[in-house]
Amino acid sequence: MDFLQGLEDIDEGIASKVFDTLDEEDKKEIIKLQKYSDNEAGAYMQLEIFTADKNEVVHDVIKRFAELRKAKAIENIQNLFITTIDRKLLFAVGLDDLLIFDFNKTLLENIEQSEDSFEPKKAQDRENIRDVVHYFEEYDLSVMPIVNAYGVLLGRITSDDIYDIINEHATEQMYHLAGVDDEAEEYDEVYKAGKKRASWLGINLFTAIFASLVIGLFADTLESMVALAILMPIVASMGGNAGTQSLTVVVRQLALGDISKGDAMRIIKKEVLISLMNGFIFAVIIGVIAAIWFDARMLGVVIALSMIINLFMAGLFGAAIPLFLKKMDVDPAIGSTVILTTVTDVVGFFSFLALATYILL
């Protein structure tokens, strides 16, 4: 299925010819899966499943499984899905558990007599695949059955499938944080990839101009004290790096589903406190260095205060930006870095130069 989709993206004609060479059973499976969009769980399920009616005798189920395996009709099966006569999912039993059942009793009788729970954690075929990924991580699953809106068993998703999805999502996030389109980068189309990158670079150019305008407001201050121009990039750089740390942590936690709706203030508070702690530490360090370097004690005070202010804002916006974008139903990785860089540059330059103007001149 994945191979055919990739081939279709490159050449639909060749993909159609390959599809025509498949046997009827494979064609039916592909048609079933193609009705789902890329973000739906149904698009990622395997249709190969081993099922049994709840009233089947265990001995007959095991015998049937052995025959199917010998005929290579099923492969990589770890679970037996127990259903009603109309294929509604009731239970999921691992094959190792099946072997310790009483072979002369029905599946339902064994389950009713067991102290273990065989209630399956399941997902609907139209459910978002990222929610399914969270289920696998939260419940440490190896297999999850997929049902339709009526509870009818359709297929299964395995941990191997989820691993591939996690890798794809991680790659997508890295690209988005860097302002790069993941689809454009998949192929060797220089113009398409360059065009996508240029759009973000263009936005970044305008934000950089805005930061330069802030510097221009303090041109007289800079002319009167060259040391300010030397030290100024340090404040902005430290703020940018601290903000990126907060941003990356929050975006990743959002992707993993580790942040609930009521967690926003807790996350922001944590990131602000971490940034403030580091802000005070590095404020003292750079303050002492600046005072000794330029033999100006108050210059050290100015850059120390500016460092604290900018790292505070870096932690605040580094956490708040992705949380806000998530609330607006926008991918928190998209555009976050550009917004954050603008904030830390502007705040860093403004706080440093404004404090220098007020304290030193």
Secondary structure as UniProt FT lines:
FT   HELIX           2..10
FT   HELIX           12..21
FT   HELIX           24..34
FT   TURN            38..39
FT   HELIX           41..44
FT   STRAND          51..53
FT   TURN            54..55
FT   HELIX           58..70
FT   TURN            71..72
FT   STRAND          79..83
FT   TURN            85..86
FT   STRAND          88..94
FT   HELIX           95..98
FT   TURN            99..100
FT   TURN            103..104
FT   HELIX           107..113
FT   STRAND          123..124
FT   TURN            125..126
FT   HELIX           129..139
FT   STRAND          143..147
FT   TURN            149..150
FT   STRAND          152..158
FT   HELIX           159..177
FT   TURN            178..179
FT   TURN            182..185
FT   HELIX           190..216
FT   TURN            217..218
FT   HELIX           219..224
FT   HELIX           226..256
FT   HELIX           261..263
FT   HELIX           264..293
FT   TURN            294..295
FT   HELIX           297..327
FT   TURN            328..329
FT   TURN            332..333
FT   HELIX           336..359
//
